């Protein structure tokens, strides 16, 4: 993974960029998530985590709008 200002800089055609639009930062963040194959669950708050060996194996979350109760996500 490269340094955020370097990746944002490529968007603007520069080596590094420290001042950028929020949408550009969001796009870079989404690229990092996609490259890392991270599952993102929006609209939920984590209330518990189970670890196996030093890695997270599952987490418990609830919908912040109260619509879907309690969910367990296995990683």
N, C-alpha and C positions, 0 to 999 in steps of 0.2 A: 504494500500500500504506500502510495506516495503522500507527501505532505500537502495539506489542504490548499495553502496559497499557491503551490505549484500547479495543482490540478485546476484551480480557478483561473490561474494565469493562462493556461492553455486555452480556456474559453475566450479570453480577451486577446489572445495572440502574444502573450508576454511570458517571461520566465516565471515570474511570481506576481501575484496580485493580492494585496492585503485589504483593499476596499472593494466590495462587490455587492451586487444586488441580491436580495434575499432569495429570489427565484433561482439564481445561479448556484447559491450555496445549497439550496434544497435539491437541485439536480445532481450536484456532486455527492451529497449525502445518499441519495437514492442509488447512484452508481456504486458507492461503497457497499450498500446493503445487498445489491444484486450480485456484485463480485464475491462477497463473502457468503452468499447463499443463506442469508439470515431471514428467518420467518418473522414478519412484523404483524402484530395483531393490534389494530387501531381501536380506540374506544373502550379499552379495558384497563383496569388497574391491577397490578400484580400484588397478591396478598401472601404468597408463599412460594418457596423454591425448594426443589429436591436436587441434591448433588450426588453424583456417583463418581468416586475417585476425585476429583477436583473440578469436574465439569458439570454443568447444569444438565440434568436429565429430564426434568419436567418442571412446570410452574403452574400455580393456581391463580386464576384471575376472575374478576367479575366485571360485567359491563357497567360502565360509569353512568349510563342512562337508566340502569335498573331493569332493562328489558329482557335479558337472557339469563338471569341467575348467575350461577357459578360454573366455570369451565376449567378443565384441566388440560393442559397442552403438553404432550410428550414430544421431546426433541430427539 
